Structure formats: structure tokens, C-alpha cells
Amino acid sequence: MEDEEMRLFIGLDVSLAKTAICVISEHGKIVNEAQVASEPEALVRWAREQEGTVAAIGLEAGPLSQWLHLGLTDAGLDVVLMETRQVKGALKAMPIKTDRRNAEGIARRLHLGLFTPVHCKSVSAQEVPAVVGARKAIQQGMIALKMSMRGLLRNFGLKVGAISRGRYDQRIRELADGNPMLETATAPMLRARASLRQELAGLERLVRQMAQDDPVCRRLMSMPGVGAMVALTYRSAVDDPSRFRSSKKVGAWVGMTPSRNQSGERDVSGGITKAGDVNLRRAVCQAATVMMHRGRSTWLRTWGAQVARRRGGKRAMVALARRMSVILHRMWLDDADFRSDLAGPHEA
């Protein structure tokens, strides 16, 4: 009777150029270590050269991990994305920290099952944040130019003051008029800002069109306060709503549940955990702020106002954002629009 092939557990510590690899047998013994290029093809080729059956490959969720996960999965390998906080906490406890030791630590946690798997987003869910990120980068560039011009003129005692958005360029030219050096300095900055404004307007139109073309986003936008940007961010972050057994788990996944530190007689509840996608958390908080201050009257806004009277505006905004994230998930699963007059079905 032939011996069965040894099962291998492979840990990957990924960096931009190279990936450190550690292979552990089913008995917990290190059988191979290496370093290869951080490319799916190179990793697949190396894994297939090993003597034994690859039971699982583990890597920490990070900037390159989604891309590598898709490449390795397409090659027929069993790949696991491991939750970042758990991996970092385990590796931080090691007295000597190197890429080689990190790969070993990941492989051992994979072998023992001491990890929480992370959902790997679909390609389309990864593409939408790229457009949203480009919009944010251009917006930040405009703000940086605006603040730079204000600071530049302030050094000469020239104060821009509070003005409407449409008069900003005119105000800058008025202040710089008569000073050749200031005119030379501000003119290209104004032109650059105008170009960024034009590009931003184009991206805004694209984002709105993307949201309108997507049936899920249109349904999410039926909730007051949820616009195209929030809907696209929520849709791409959640990606697959069926991966949550309960809609109420979405609030904790977004990182908007209170943290807790309990030991013996000590039991302290703190601020929110801030786990999960920071961009999604900001998006739902923005939507909650809009609903509380500018949204139309609904049972959900009334609930937020009641919390604000008891606990204060900041806590009410967080509580409302958490509840909105749960309701949006339920709407998605049930294929139902938001009903402003009925609370029950949204949170079943």
C-alpha cells in the first residue's frame, strides 16, 4: 500500500517585490523555506514544485493580497486570506521579527486553524473603490492648492476671508494684483486648481451614472441620506451580502460597535472598535449626518433624534450610522426599497 502524500500548509509574508514562504507539514515540521517574486505566476509555479499535497496557503489581508488570492485561486489552489489584526497581534509577540519568521508564524496559525478568514472581493468590487479613490485624491489636491494659496498670501498680510466658492479665483487675483511675484506664483496654482475641478466634475458624473446603472445601488439610495458615493462604497465593501448570517453582524463588521475590556472585576466599555473598512465607516457616518440634519422626516431620523436627546449628537450619529448599515444590508437581501413609515421589516 502506497503512503499518502504529505499535506502541506504554506504561509506567505507578502511585500511589494518579494514574498517570504514557509512550508509546514501536517505534523508541524518546517519542510521548506524560500523567497520568490510577489507575482501569482511565480507563487503558483513554486507551490506546484513541492513534494506533497498543498492543503492550504495563507496570507495576511493587505494591498497585494486580493490580487494574489485571485491568481492563486484561479490556478486551483486553496488560499485563505487571514484577518490582519489577528496576524499582526500574533507576529508582534515574536522576539525576533523578520520576513522569514513572519511567514513561519502565518503558516503555523494556518496549520492550527488559529485565524479568521477574510472575504476576497470580486474584481468589480475592487474596481469601484479605484474610481472612488481617484475622486478623493483629486478632491484633496484641490483642497491642498486652496490652502496653499491662502497661506502664501497671508504671509504678505493679504487675507482671503470667507467667500463663496464661485468667487475664490477672482478673490485670489484681486489680492495678487499689482505684485508681479505673487501673480507669477498664484497664476499656475489657479490653473491647476481649475483643471482639477474639471476632472472632479467628470468623475462626479461617472460616479452618479455608475450608481444609477446598478440596481443594488438604486435600491440603497432609496434611503434618505444615501447618495451615489455612499451606495457605491457600501456595495463594493460588502460585495456579497449572503456572507453575513445576520444583518445585525454588519454593524460590528463595519467597526461601529462599542469596544469592551473586561478582566476580573474590571469591565470597561470604550469607543467603537473601528474594525473593518475605514472608507465604508466614513461613508455611513456621512450618510447618518446628512439624515440627521438635512434628511426628510422618517421613523429612522426620529429614532436618531431621540438618541441625540439622551446621549448627545456624536453618539447618536454613530448609533444611527450603525443602524443604517444594518438596514441597508437587509434591504439588499430582501430586494426591498426603504420605507419611511415602517421600521419592522428592515431589521428582521
N, C-alpha and C positions, 0 to 999 in steps of 0.2 A: 504493500500500500504506500503510495507516494505521500510525502509530507505536504501539508498545505502550505501555501506561500505565506510568509510573514506579513502581518498587517503593519503598515507604516503610518505614522502621524507626523505631518510636516508643518513646521512653524516658519512663517515668513516675517522678517522685520524689514519693512519697505522704506527706502529712501529714494531721493529723486533719481540718482544714477544707478545705484547698486541695491540689491536685496540680499540680506543675510539669510541663510537657510539652515535649519536644524531638523534632522530626521530622527525620530524616536520610534523604537519598536513597540509592539503591543505589551512587552514586558517592562517598558520604561527605560530601556538602554539606548544611549545615543549610538546610532549606526552610521551617520554621515553628517558632515557639515560642509557648507560651501558658500560662495558668494557669486551671484550672476547678475546680469543686467536686469533692470526693472522694466522688462518687456514681457507681455504674455507669452510670446513665442519662445523666448529663452527659458522661461519658467516651465512651460509645458514640456519642452524638449528635455530639460534636466529631470523633471519628475518621472518621465517615462523611461529614463535610463536606470532608475533604481531597481534593485533586486528585491522584489516583494510587491505586495498589493497596496496601493495608496488608499488608506481608509478615509482620510480627510486631510485637507490643507486649511490651515488657519492663518488669518492675518488681521491685524488691527484696522478698524474702520478709519480711513483717512483720505487725503486728497487724491491719491492714486488708486485707492483700494477698489472703488466701484469699477473702474476701467479694467484693472487686473482681474477682478472677480468675474466680470463678464467674459473676458478672454479665456480664463481657465475653465469656466463652466461650459462654454461653447465647445471646449476640447473634450468634454466628457468627464472632467474631474469633479470630485465632491469638495466644494470650497465653502468655508464658513467665515463670514465677517463677524469679528468679535467686538463687543461693546468697549469703547475707548476708555471710559473711566475705570472699568474693572481691570483692564490690561495695564493701564498706567499705574494703578494702585499696587498691583502685584509686582510689576517690574521695579517700582520705586523702592520696594523693600529689599532688593538685592544689594549687597555691599559693593559689588563691582558692576558697573553698568556699561556695557559695550553692545554693539550691534549683534555680535555673536551670542552674548548672554541673553539679549532680548529675544532673539529667535528661539533659543532654548526654552525660555520662560513661556513663550507663546505655544510652543509645541507641547510642553508638559501640561499646560492648562487645557489644551485641546484633547490630549490623551486622557486626562482625568475628568473631562466634562465640566470643568470649572469656568464656565463662560456663559454669557448671554448673547445669542445670535442677533445680528442686526440685519434689517431688511435691505437688500440690494435693489436700488431703484432701477426702473426701466430706463431705456435710452431716452424716451420722450420726457420722462420726469427729470432727467439730468439736463436736457436741452433748455427747458423753460427757465431754470434758475440762471442760465448763462445770459439770456436776454434781460432778465430782471437785474442781474449783477451789472451788466453793461449800462443799463439805465441809471443805477445807483452811482456808478463810477463817474458818469458824465455829470450827474447832478452834484456830486461832491466837488468835481472840478470847477463847476460854475460858482459854487459857494466859496471855494478857496480863492478864486480870482476876485470875487466881490470883496472878501475880507482883506485881501492883499492891497487892493486899491484904496480901501478905506484907511488902512494902516499907513500906506505910503503918503497919502495927502495929510493925514493927521500930524505927521512929523513936521509939516510946514504950517500948522495951525489951521488947516482947511478941513472943516467938518462937514461930512456928507449929510448927517442928520437923518431923521425919519422921513422917507419919501415913498411914494407909490412905486410899484415895480416898473411901470412903464416910463417913469421919468428918471430912472437911475443913470442911464448912459448920458442923457442931457445934463444932469447934475454934475457928473464927473467932468464933462467937457467945460462946463461953466467954471468950475473950481480951478481947472488946469489952464484955462485960457490966459494968455499973456506970459506964461512961464514956459519957454521952449523946452527945457529939460523935462518938466512934468508932462507936457504934451507928448514928447517923444516916448516917455515911459508908459503913459496910460493908453495911448492910441492902440498899440498892438494887443494890450490886455483886453480892451473893449472889443476889438475884432475877434479875438479868440473866444471871448465870452459869447458874442453873437453867434459864432459858428457852433459852439456847444449848445446854445439854446435851440438852434435849428435842428441839430441832431437829436436832442432830447425830445423835441416835438414829434419827430419821426418815430422814435421809439415808443412814445406815449400812444400814438395812433396804432402802432403794431401791437402793443400790449392789449389795448382795448379790442382790437379785431380778433386777436387770439382768444380772448375771453369770450367774445360773442360767438365765435365759431365752435366752442367747446360746450356740449350740452351740460356737463357737470358744472362747469364754471357759471353758466347761465342760471342753473338751479341754486348754486351757492349765493349768487348775487341777489337772489330774491330776499335775502335777509338784509334789513336796514344796516348801513354802515359798512357792508362788504362790497367793495368795488372790484374792478378788474385785477388790480395788483394783488389784493388780498386773496381773491379767489384763485388766481394762478399759483400764488405761493402755497396756499393750502393744498391745492390739488397735487402739485408736484412733490410736496413734502410727504403727504400721506401715501400717494401713489396707488396703493391697493387697500381700500377700506376693509376688506374681509380679513386682513391680518390682525385686526383687533377683535377679541372675543366680545367685548362690550364697548359701547360708545363712551362710557364713563372713563375708560382707561386712556382715552386720548388726552384728557386734561393732565394726567400725570406724565404721559409721554412728551407733551409739549414743555413740561417742566414748570407747571403753574400750580402745583400743589404745595402746601407748606412743608418745609423740612422739619425733621424731628431728631433729637439727640437724647436717647434715653439710656440710662445705666444706673441700676440700683435705685436709690431714692431720687436720683436726678432725672427730670423729664422736661426738656426744653423744646418748645416749638418755635421755629425761626421763620425766616422769609421763604419765598418759593425756592424750589430746588434748582431751577434754571437748567434742567437737563434737556436734552434734545436739541432740535433745530432752532438756533437763535433767531434766524430770519423769520421763521414761522411765528415764534413767540412775539416778536416785534410787530408782525403784521396783524395778529389777532388783537393785540393790545391797542394798536392804532384803530382797528375797527370798533373796539369797545369804546374808545374815547369819542369817536365820531357818533356812535349811537347815543351815548350819554348826553352829549352836548348839542348835537345837531340832527340826530335821527328823528324820525316820526314816532309818534306815541304808539308803543306796543306793550304787551304784557312783560316782555323781557326788559325793556327800558324802565318800566315801572319797578320791576324787581331790583334792578341796579340802583335806582334812586332810593329804594328802601334800605339797601345795604349801605349806601353812602351816608344816610342819616344815622345809622347805627355805628358804622365802623370807620367812616371817613372816605373821602373821594378816591384816594390812591388804592386802598384795599378794595373798594367797590369796583374800580376799573379792572383790577386783576381778577376778581371773582367773576365779573361779567365776561371777561375775555376767556376764562377757563370754561364757563358755561356755554359760551358761543362756540368754542372749538368742539365741544361735545355734541351740541345740536347740529352743527354743520355736518359732522360725521353721520349722524342719524338721518339727516335729510338726504345725504348721498346714498346711503344704503337703501333707504325706503323709496328713493326716486320721487321725493315729495318736495314741493316748494315750502318756504317758511310761511306759517300762518300767524298773523299778528294778533289774532283773537283767541288762540288756543295753545296751551302750554304742554299738555299731556303727551300727545303722540310724538313730539320731537325728542323726548328723552326716555322712550320706552326701552 
